[in-house]
Amino acid sequence: MAGDERKNMTRSRGLITFTERDRIAGKTDVENAKRYQAVSRVRRRIKEELPEEIKLLEQHNPDLRDELHVVAAKTPRLPESVPAYVFVKNYSTTGEHEILYDGERINRLNHNGSGEAQISWGYSGRGSHNAVYSVLTHAAHKLGLELRSLSTADRNKFRRKYFQRGEESEWAIPFSEVQIWIQQNDLDTNENPTE
């Protein structure tokens, strides 16, 4: 038996089985369907089982719940070279929740169009709608488009997909994902002649 196999037998697994780890990391020679199946299983655990386990820890062992949050917050989100929107709680320069792109703060726009706004990325409220509007307006501009309007339905769709993170202190969305989302959702845009 190889050393790695013995090591895996003595370790307990976390969220992902050893087979799923290998498939997701591309270490095994399997068809894409099995790789996608592994991703789907992990996603289901994250969305369906993990919240229940966190609730159990909140009720019966808050210290363990806090340890889980610390480990999750320290986990790197994306390599530095990947353009992304980084969401930072209590940003050091402003003391506010901010969204950074390439290390620079983007404008915090009010989804009603009335100037700079407070943002958040929790489950509901104006702050999360403002954050969605800020990201999509910035991304559209980067793509040479002007976002003319953004319906409540579109804001909710984007928010449900990317913002249902509670009040994490820092996380990121790759620019490429936002670009694909804009293209797939046929938003009300004009070509921006200044780009």
C-alpha positions as CSV (number, residue, x, y, z in Angstrom):
1,M,0.0,0.0,0.0
2,A,1.4,3.4,-1.0
3,G,2.2,6.0,1.7
4,D,-0.5,8.4,0.5
5,E,-3.1,5.7,0.6
6,R,-2.2,4.8,4.3
7,K,-2.2,8.5,5.2
8,N,-5.7,8.9,3.7
9,M,-7.0,5.8,5.6
10,T,-5.9,7.3,8.9
11,R,-7.3,10.8,8.3
12,S,-11.0,11.6,8.5
13,R,-12.5,13.5,5.6
14,G,-14.0,16.9,5.7
15,L,-16.7,18.2,3.4
16,I,-15.2,16.4,0.4
17,T,-14.5,12.7,0.0
18,F,-11.0,11.6,-1.0
19,T,-12.4,10.4,-4.4
20,E,-14.2,13.7,-4.9
21,R,-11.0,15.6,-4.0
22,D,-9.1,13.7,-6.7
23,R,-11.8,14.2,-9.3
24,I,-12.2,17.9,-8.6
25,A,-8.5,18.4,-8.6
26,G,-8.1,16.5,-11.9
27,K,-5.8,13.9,-10.3
28,T,-7.8,11.0,-11.7
29,D,-8.4,10.1,-15.3
30,V,-12.2,10.2,-15.4
31,E,-14.7,11.6,-17.9
32,N,-16.0,15.1,-17.2
33,A,-19.4,13.8,-16.2
34,K,-17.8,12.2,-13.1
35,R,-15.9,15.4,-12.3
36,Y,-19.1,17.5,-12.6
37,Q,-21.0,14.9,-10.5
38,A,-18.3,15.3,-7.7
39,V,-18.8,19.1,-7.9
40,S,-22.5,18.8,-7.8
41,R,-22.4,16.5,-4.7
42,V,-20.1,19.0,-2.8
43,R,-22.3,21.9,-3.8
44,R,-25.4,20.1,-2.5
45,R,-23.6,19.4,0.8
46,I,-22.6,23.1,1.1
47,K,-26.1,24.3,0.4
48,E,-28.2,21.7,2.1
49,E,-26.3,19.9,4.8
50,L,-23.7,22.4,6.0
51,P,-26.3,25.0,7.1
52,E,-28.0,22.4,9.2
53,E,-24.7,21.4,10.8
54,I,-23.8,25.0,11.5
55,K,-27.2,25.5,13.2
56,L,-26.5,22.4,15.3
57,L,-23.1,23.9,16.3
58,E,-24.7,27.3,17.1
59,Q,-27.2,25.6,19.4
60,H,-24.9,23.0,21.1
61,N,-21.3,24.1,20.7
62,P,-20.8,27.8,19.7
63,D,-17.0,27.4,20.1
64,L,-16.8,24.9,17.3
65,R,-19.0,27.1,15.2
66,D,-16.6,30.0,15.7
67,E,-13.6,27.8,14.8
68,L,-15.4,26.8,11.6
69,H,-15.9,30.5,10.7
70,V,-12.3,31.4,11.5
71,V,-11.0,28.6,9.2
72,A,-13.4,29.5,6.4
73,A,-12.5,33.2,6.6
74,K,-8.8,32.4,6.4
75,T,-9.2,30.2,3.3
76,P,-7.8,32.0,0.2
77,R,-10.5,32.8,-2.3
78,L,-8.8,33.3,-5.6
79,P,-5.2,33.5,-6.9
80,E,-4.0,37.1,-7.0
81,S,-3.8,37.0,-10.8
82,V,-7.5,36.4,-11.2
83,P,-9.5,39.6,-11.8
84,A,-12.2,39.6,-9.2
85,Y,-14.6,41.7,-7.1
86,V,-13.4,41.3,-3.5
87,F,-16.0,42.1,-0.8
88,V,-14.4,43.4,2.4
89,K,-16.2,44.1,5.7
90,N,-15.0,47.2,7.6
91,Y,-12.4,48.1,5.0
92,S,-9.4,49.6,6.7
93,T,-9.3,52.9,4.8
94,T,-13.0,53.7,5.1
95,G,-14.3,51.6,8.0
96,E,-17.3,50.7,5.7
97,H,-18.2,47.5,3.8
98,E,-16.4,47.9,0.4
99,I,-16.1,46.1,-2.9
100,L,-12.6,46.2,-4.4
101,Y,-11.6,45.5,-8.0
102,D,-7.8,45.2,-8.7
103,G,-7.2,46.4,-5.2
104,E,-9.2,49.6,-5.8
105,R,-12.5,50.5,-4.2
106,I,-15.4,50.6,-6.7
107,N,-18.2,53.2,-6.3
108,R,-20.9,52.2,-3.9
109,L,-24.0,53.0,-6.0
110,N,-27.5,53.3,-4.8
111,H,-29.7,51.0,-6.9
112,N,-32.3,53.8,-7.0
113,G,-29.8,56.1,-8.7
114,S,-29.4,58.5,-5.8
115,G,-25.6,58.7,-5.2
116,E,-23.2,56.7,-3.0
117,A,-24.9,54.1,-0.8
118,Q,-24.3,51.7,2.0
119,I,-23.7,48.1,0.9
120,S,-23.9,44.7,2.4
121,W,-24.1,41.2,1.1
122,G,-26.4,39.4,3.5
123,Y,-29.7,37.8,2.6
124,S,-31.8,40.9,2.0
125,G,-32.2,44.6,2.3
126,R,-31.2,47.7,0.3
127,G,-27.5,47.2,1.1
128,S,-27.3,43.9,-0.9
129,H,-29.3,45.5,-3.8
130,N,-26.8,48.4,-3.8
131,A,-23.9,46.0,-3.8
132,V,-25.4,44.1,-6.8
133,Y,-26.0,47.3,-8.7
134,S,-22.5,48.5,-7.9
135,V,-20.8,45.3,-9.2
136,L,-23.0,45.0,-12.3
137,T,-22.6,48.6,-13.2
138,H,-18.8,48.4,-12.8
139,A,-18.6,45.1,-14.8
140,A,-20.7,46.5,-17.6
141,H,-18.5,49.5,-17.8
142,K,-15.4,47.2,-18.0
143,L,-17.1,45.4,-20.9
144,G,-17.7,48.7,-22.7
145,L,-21.4,48.7,-21.8
146,E,-23.6,51.2,-20.0
147,L,-26.1,49.6,-17.6
148,R,-29.3,51.6,-18.3
149,S,-31.5,49.9,-15.8
150,L,-31.6,46.8,-13.6
151,S,-34.9,45.3,-12.6
152,T,-35.6,44.0,-9.1
153,A,-35.9,40.5,-10.5
154,D,-32.4,40.7,-12.1
155,R,-30.9,42.1,-8.8
156,N,-32.6,39.3,-6.9
157,K,-31.4,36.7,-9.3
158,F,-27.7,37.9,-9.1
159,R,-28.0,38.3,-5.3
160,R,-29.3,34.8,-4.8
161,K,-26.6,33.3,-6.9
162,Y,-23.6,35.2,-5.4
163,F,-24.6,37.2,-2.2
164,Q,-26.2,34.6,0.0
165,R,-23.1,34.6,2.3
166,G,-24.4,36.1,5.5
167,E,-21.9,38.7,6.8
168,E,-18.6,37.0,5.9
169,S,-15.6,39.3,6.4
170,E,-14.1,38.8,2.9
171,W,-14.9,36.8,-0.2
172,A,-14.7,37.2,-4.0
173,I,-16.5,36.8,-7.3
174,P,-14.2,36.3,-10.4
175,F,-14.9,39.0,-13.0
176,S,-15.3,36.2,-15.6
177,E,-18.3,34.9,-13.7
178,V,-19.9,38.3,-13.6
179,Q,-19.2,38.8,-17.3
180,I,-20.9,35.5,-18.1
181,W,-23.9,36.3,-15.9
182,I,-24.3,39.7,-17.7
183,Q,-24.2,38.0,-21.1
184,Q,-26.6,35.2,-20.1
185,N,-29.2,37.5,-18.6
186,D,-29.7,40.0,-21.4
187,L,-29.5,43.1,-19.2
188,D,-30.7,46.5,-20.4
189,T,-27.4,48.0,-21.7
190,N,-26.1,50.3,-24.4
191,E,-22.6,50.2,-25.9
192,N,-20.5,52.8,-24.0
193,P,-18.8,55.0,-26.6
194,T,-16.2,56.2,-24.1
195,E,-14.6,52.7,-23.9
